[in-house]
């Protein structure tokens, strides 16, 4: 199971438009040099200004990009992270967001996908991140991908069977 989760995570990373590397300011680890990363240094609330500056300089030297400093605990810097992600993913436009009309089913799928992604982020960056296995994070991301597939016309076979047979009473 772990190998499949790792392989799925690698495939997702290869096709991702944006890769975010989250590290801790109290023990920063630079990302691999295999791609362009948005580096985020967490635990800003747990270090002094001098420690944060030293860690940020070290990460910038290693990565070639200044990290965004955040505190998941207090929320400091998270708005800047959201803005940077919007910019990198081209989600914001000078005129404002585009209006998209969705059916109730598609709106529900999008909402569920967002919830899966939020849970994956919480698992990856939360207080118990050390206890969260890659399998749990991958499962949430797989759930998000399955729900997003409905928006793009892709449908998982098992989901299709569930949708078809949920309308029938079989076995009576």
VOPAGU-2260 file (C-alpha; in pm, 1 decimal, decimal comma):
REM VOPAGU-2260
SITE   aa  ch    i         X         Y         Z
SITE  UNK   A    0       0,0       0,0       0,0
SITE  UNK   A    1     279,9     241,8      87,0
SITE  UNK   A    2     451,4     182,0    -248,2
SITE  UNK   A    3     128,5     253,0    -435,5
SITE  UNK   A    4      69,7     567,7    -232,4
SITE  UNK   A    5     426,7     683,3    -298,3
SITE  UNK   A    6     389,0     613,6    -671,4
SITE  UNK   A    7      58,4     802,1    -680,4
SITE  UNK   A    8     216,4    1094,3    -497,4
SITE  UNK   A    9     506,3    1100,9    -747,4
SITE  UNK   A   10     264,5    1099,6   -1043,1
SITE  UNK   A   11      64,4    1381,6    -888,3
SITE  UNK   A   12     381,5    1582,4    -829,8
SITE  UNK   A   13     496,9    1536,1   -1188,8
SITE  UNK   A   14     172,0    1672,3   -1329,4
SITE  UNK   A   15     115,0    1946,6   -1070,4
SITE  UNK   A   16     119,5    2308,8   -1181,2
SITE  UNK   A   17     244,9    2415,1    -840,5
SITE  UNK   A   18     453,5    2221,8    -590,2
SITE  UNK   A   19     469,2    2351,8    -234,5
SITE  UNK   A   20     753,5    2243,9      -6,0
SITE  UNK   A   21     667,5    2299,7     360,2
SITE  UNK   A   22     952,2    2287,3     608,1
SITE  UNK   A   23     995,8    2395,9     966,9
SITE  UNK   A   24    1188,4    2710,5    1058,4
SITE  UNK   A   25    1330,8    2540,2    1367,0
SITE  UNK   A   26    1491,6    2267,1    1150,6
SITE  UNK   A   27    1463,9    2372,0     784,1
SITE  UNK   A   28    1512,3    2116,7     508,0
SITE  UNK   A   29    1555,5    2230,5     148,7
SITE  UNK   A   30    1346,2    2062,8    -121,2
SITE  UNK   A   31    1495,2    1836,5    -386,0
SITE  UNK   A   32    1621,1    2019,6    -693,7
SITE  UNK   A   33    1406,8    1812,6    -930,6
SITE  UNK   A   34    1156,3    2090,7    -996,7
SITE  UNK   A   35    1052,5    2443,9    -912,3
SITE  UNK   A   36     905,2    2471,1    -563,7
SITE  UNK   A   37     715,9    2729,4    -366,6
SITE  UNK   A   38     907,0    2700,1     -39,8
SITE  UNK   A   39     708,6    2763,9     278,1
SITE  UNK   A   40     880,9    2780,3     616,0
SITE  UNK   A   41     636,1    2706,3     897,9
SITE  UNK   A   42     654,0    2762,4    1275,5
SITE  UNK   A   43     734,5    3132,9    1250,3
SITE  UNK   A   44     579,2    3166,6    1595,2
SITE  UNK   A   45     827,5    2918,8    1746,2
SITE  UNK   A   46    1156,0    3093,0    1656,5
SITE  UNK   A   47    1315,5    3431,3    1719,2
SITE  UNK   A   48    1344,8    3692,5    1445,6
SITE  UNK   A   49    1717,8    3618,6    1414,8
SITE  UNK   A   50    1658,0    3242,5    1385,0
SITE  UNK   A   51    1389,3    3301,7    1121,8
SITE  UNK   A   52    1618,7    3530,8     921,7
SITE  UNK   A   53    1907,0    3280,8     932,7
SITE  UNK   A   54    1683,8    2990,0     831,4
SITE  UNK   A   55    1526,4    3193,6     550,4
SITE  UNK   A   56    1870,4    3296,6     418,5
SITE  UNK   A   57    1988,7    2934,8     426,3
SITE  UNK   A   58    1680,8    2814,2     240,4
SITE  UNK   A   59    1712,9    3092,4     -17,4
SITE  UNK   A   60    2078,2    3001,3     -82,0
SITE  UNK   A   61    1986,9    2633,9    -123,1
SITE  UNK   A   62    1670,0    2683,8    -329,7
SITE  UNK   A   63    1728,9    3006,5    -517,2
SITE  UNK   A   64    1396,6    3145,3    -393,7
SITE  UNK   A   65    1306,5    3324,6     -73,0
SITE  UNK   A   66    1070,6    3113,8     137,2
SITE  UNK   A   67     738,1    3242,5     260,4
SITE  UNK   A   68     742,8    3248,5     639,5
SITE  UNK   A   69     419,2    3134,4     801,2
SITE  UNK   A   70     274,2    3011,3    1126,1
SITE  UNK   A   71       8,1    2746,5    1083,2
SITE  UNK   A   72     -69,6    2791,2    1453,2
SITE  UNK   A   73    -141,2    3165,6    1442,9
SITE  UNK   A   74    -218,3    3203,3    1071,8
SITE  UNK   A   75      55,3    3464,4    1024,4
SITE  UNK   A   76     172,4    3468,7     662,7
SITE  UNK   A   77    -105,1    3238,9     538,4
SITE  UNK   A   78    -275,1    3519,9     343,3
SITE  UNK   A   79      51,6    3585,3     158,5
SITE  UNK   A   80      75,6    3212,8      83,5
SITE  UNK   A   81    -278,4    3207,8     -57,7
SITE  UNK   A   82    -202,1    3513,0    -272,6
SITE  UNK   A   83     119,4    3356,6    -402,9
SITE  UNK   A   84     -63,7    3033,5    -486,8
SITE  UNK   A   85    -336,9    3230,4    -666,3
SITE  UNK   A   86     -69,6    3412,0    -868,3
SITE  UNK   A   87     118,6    3094,6    -957,1
SITE  UNK   A   88    -200,5    2912,1   -1052,2
SITE  UNK   A   89    -341,3    3215,6   -1236,2
SITE  UNK   A   90    -655,3    3210,2   -1021,6
SITE  UNK   A   91    -676,0    3585,1    -982,4
SITE  UNK   A   92    -734,0    3822,5   -1270,0
SITE  UNK   A   93    -724,5    4203,0   -1278,8
SITE  UNK   A   94   -1097,6    4212,2   -1356,6
SITE  UNK   A   95   -1188,8    3973,1   -1075,4
SITE  UNK   A   96   -1273,2    3604,2   -1070,4
SITE  UNK   A   97   -1454,7    3446,4   -1360,8
SITE  UNK   A   98   -1809,5    3333,3   -1298,4
SITE  UNK   A   99   -1866,4    2962,2   -1341,8
SITE  UNK   A  100   -2213,8    2814,4   -1340,5
SITE  UNK   A  101   -2226,9    2459,5   -1207,1
SITE  UNK   A  102   -2504,7    2211,0   -1157,6
SITE  UNK   A  103   -2580,3    2109,9    -799,9
SITE  UNK   A  104   -2396,1    1778,7    -852,9
SITE  UNK   A  105   -2084,2    1948,4    -987,2
SITE  UNK   A  106   -2093,3    2215,2    -717,1
SITE  UNK   A  107   -2114,0    1935,7    -458,6
SITE  UNK   A  108   -1820,9    1751,4    -622,1
SITE  UNK   A  109   -1612,3    2069,3    -619,2
SITE  UNK   A  110   -1698,1    2132,5    -255,0
SITE  UNK   A  111   -1602,3    1774,9    -162,0
SITE  UNK   A  112   -1275,1    1803,7    -356,6
SITE  UNK   A  113   -1190,1    2124,1    -170,5
SITE  UNK   A  114   -1264,8    1953,2     162,0
SITE  UNK   A  115   -1034,6    1662,9      68,9
SITE  UNK   A  116    -755,9    1904,0     -21,1
SITE  UNK   A  117    -803,3    2096,9     303,7
SITE  UNK   A  118    -778,9    1771,6     501,8
SITE  UNK   A  119    -462,4    1674,2     311,1
SITE  UNK   A  120    -306,1    2012,5     388,3
SITE  UNK   A  121    -403,3    1980,7     755,4
SITE  UNK   A  122    -245,7    1634,3     769,0
SITE  UNK   A  123      71,2    1755,6     599,5
SITE  UNK   A  124     116,5    2073,6     802,3
SITE  UNK   A  125     -73,7    2014,8    1125,3
SITE  UNK   A  126      56,4    1957,0    1474,2
SITE  UNK   A  127      47,5    1581,2    1424,6
SITE  UNK   A  128     215,2    1591,5    1080,6
SITE  UNK   A  129     479,9    1347,6    1203,1
SITE  UNK   A  130     204,8    1097,4    1281,3
SITE  UNK   A  131      23,1    1144,0     951,6
SITE  UNK   A  132     140,2     882,9     706,1
SITE  UNK   A  133     183,6     948,1     339,0
SITE  UNK   A  134    -103,1     701,6     285,1
SITE  UNK   A  135    -353,5     927,1     460,8
SITE  UNK   A  136    -243,1    1232,5     267,9
SITE  UNK   A  137    -244,6    1036,8     -59,0
SITE  UNK   A  138    -592,6     902,4      18,8
SITE  UNK   A  139    -727,1    1255,2      64,4
SITE  UNK   A  140    -559,1    1371,2    -257,8
SITE  UNK   A  141    -695,8    1066,0    -440,7
SITE  UNK   A  142   -1042,1    1154,9    -312,2
SITE  UNK   A  143   -1000,1    1510,4    -440,0
SITE  UNK   A  144    -880,8    1385,0    -779,5
SITE  UNK   A  145   -1177,9    1150,6    -810,1
SITE  UNK   A  146   -1420,4    1432,4    -736,2
SITE  UNK   A  147   -1243,5    1669,9    -975,1
SITE  UNK   A  148   -1259,6    1402,9   -1245,3
SITE  UNK   A  149   -1636,8    1450,2   -1244,9
SITE  UNK   A  150   -1585,3    1817,2   -1334,9
SITE  UNK   A  151   -1361,6    1732,7   -1629,2
SITE  UNK   A  152   -1568,4    1442,2   -1755,0
SITE  UNK   A  153   -1350,8    1166,5   -1615,0
SITE  UNK   A  154   -1527,3     912,5   -1399,1
SITE  UNK   A  155   -1385,2     638,7   -1181,3
SITE  UNK   A  156   -1523,4     295,6   -1277,0
SITE  UNK   A  157   -1622,1     205,1    -920,3
SITE  UNK   A  158   -1798,7     538,6    -881,3
SITE  UNK   A  159   -1982,9     482,4   -1208,3
SITE  UNK   A  160   -2104,5     141,7   -1088,4
SITE  UNK   A  161   -2213,8     293,4    -758,1
SITE  UNK   A  162   -2408,2     566,5    -937,2
SITE  UNK   A  163   -2575,5     320,1   -1175,0
SITE  UNK   A  164   -2667,8      57,8    -919,1
SITE  UNK   A  165   -2774,1     302,1    -648,3
SITE  UNK   A  166   -3093,0     355,8    -847,2
SITE  UNK   A  167   -3184,2     -12,4    -865,4
SITE  UNK   A  168   -3305,8    -255,3    -606,1
SITE  UNK   A  169   -3108,1    -573,4    -673,8
SITE  UNK   A  170   -3168,5    -908,8    -511,6
SITE  UNK   A  171   -3540,3    -893,3    -439,1
